[in-house]
């Protein structure tokens, strides 16, 4: 009997027991109402309630302490919530958004202020003019600068920051797709190791039973010693295989717990999935879906656009830069930049100017920068072609693995019943001494290998199918 079936049967029996106890209590209460003087009814009521509490208490306690098994969908949702890489991607989005907002501010005027103190070695006073060089000078000025033209660099830098934000948003979606695939793979691998552990346990049980039969036959002289020794050796090998299967299961549970950021030694209870849905689409459909859905294509397009903007940015020094600047100046011999005669007779003033600057000779620096970005642009376009080829190869490999595993499932399903019947017949014939111990061991090995091959094929199909959905860019919870 499988573990899920046994658990369901146990739950059903316990619930039925609770209902039966409640019915009995209700029936006794009715009797108690009819004849309150009957002490026997009172005693029966007390005894029923007492034993009912004894039965119900451990059931309720175990129900409160038990943790519900994870479904595949719950595993995926929990993995997305717990993933550190996704949190890093979200922080990258915040950083890219801040960078875009910072670049946007370059279009607006900037305000600045300067306060300067000068101490001269001596004061110089002219009889005609007055103070020419005071002993102490205090200068305060404010400046407003508005860029008018910067060789299109401000616009290009802003566009680059916008493309960086778009890339960060797509990378977040790409991270989620990878998490979904990782969660599916981890889930199905855990199921597979559970099944292989169960097969190993069944194998040990069957071989122990066979060893006991062989020992009885040997004690009465019906078989030679080497038959018994062969049974002992196969049982020892099966126990070693069971130990390995348990270790594999422990490792799979640890991987599952790390995926969900749970305590690494926590029990990993997951819902069993033994059915499967064939993948009925053809390879051309997969190629078209990949070209339409794969986020990597969008990222490469954004990379190309970013490089084009950087190419335009590298040409900014071909143009002069023009700024509008307004300045207010106040100066004097006191801390508040006021006071004083002569040179400070007019202590404040303002000015508005348009400043154009152009470095027209830099030994080919601008041209070399442009050539660099042209090469970067060629690299980005080549990278898109390479990614396209790799995606098509990834889709085809995932498709072929899915088809292979699906065909293996159909083939092995037919062999399971045959292997079970072969083992049963061999075991019965051995008990009648019509078969040798080798025949039984061979039949048992065949059955174990067939069951293991089935579950290997089943979960290889599910993992390959999940990889295929990822390869064509579909986020399907299956």
NORTA-V443244 format. One record per pair of residues at least 24 apart in sequence whose C-alpha atoms are under 7 Angstrom apart, sorted by the first residue. I is the first residue (numbers start at 1). GAP is how many residues later the second one is. If there is no record, write none. Layout:
i gap
I GAP
I GAP
This chain:
i gap
18 38
21 31
25 24
69 200
69 201
69 202
70 199
70 200
70 201
71 199
71 200
72 115
73 404
75 108
76 104
76 107
78 182
79 100
79 104
79 180
79 181
80 96
80 99
82 178
82 179
86 86
86 89
89 82
89 83
90 82
92 76
93 72
93 75
93 76
96 65
96 68
96 69
97 68
99 62
100 58
100 61
100 62
103 54
103 55
104 54
106 48
108 38
109 35
109 36
109 37
109 38
110 34
110 35
110 36
111 32
111 33
111 34
112 30
112 31
112 32
113 28
113 29
113 30
114 26
114 27
114 28
115 24
115 25
115 26
116 24
129 213
130 211
130 212
131 210
131 211
131 212
132 210
132 211
136 197
137 195
137 196
138 193
138 194
138 195
138 196
138 197
138 199
139 191
139 192
139 193
139 198
140 189
140 190
140 191
140 197
141 186
141 187
141 188
141 189
142 185
142 186
142 187
143 182
143 183
143 184
143 185
144 181
144 182
144 183
145 178
145 179
145 180
145 181
146 177
146 178
146 179
147 175
147 176
147 177
148 174
148 175
148 176
149 172
149 173
149 174
150 170
150 171
150 172
151 165
151 166
151 168
151 169
151 170
152 164
153 160
153 163
156 153
156 157
160 146
160 149
163 139
163 143
167 132
167 135
170 125
174 121
177 293
177 298
181 285
181 286
181 289
184 279
184 282
185 278
186 70
188 271
188 275
189 63
190 59
190 62
190 63
191 81
192 263
192 264
192 267
193 52
193 55
193 56
194 55
196 49
196 256
197 45
197 48
197 49
199 249
200 38
200 41
200 42
200 45
201 41
203 35
203 245
204 31
204 34
204 35
207 28
208 27
227 210
283 116
286 109
286 186
287 105
287 108
289 183
290 181
290 182
290 183
293 179
293 180
294 178
294 179
300 84
303 77
304 73
304 76
304 77
307 66
307 69
307 70
308 69
310 63
311 59
311 62
311 63
314 52
314 55
314 56
315 51
315 55
317 49
319 39
320 36
320 37
320 38
321 35
321 36
321 37
322 33
322 34
322 35
323 31
323 32
323 33
324 29
324 30
324 31
325 27
325 28
325 29
326 25
326 26
326 27
327 24
327 25
394 77
395 73
395 76
395 77
398 66
398 69
398 70
399 69
401 63
402 59
402 62
402 63
405 52
405 53
405 55
405 56
406 55
408 49
409 45
409 48
409 49
412 38
412 42
413 41
416 34
416 35
419 27
419 28
420 27
423 24
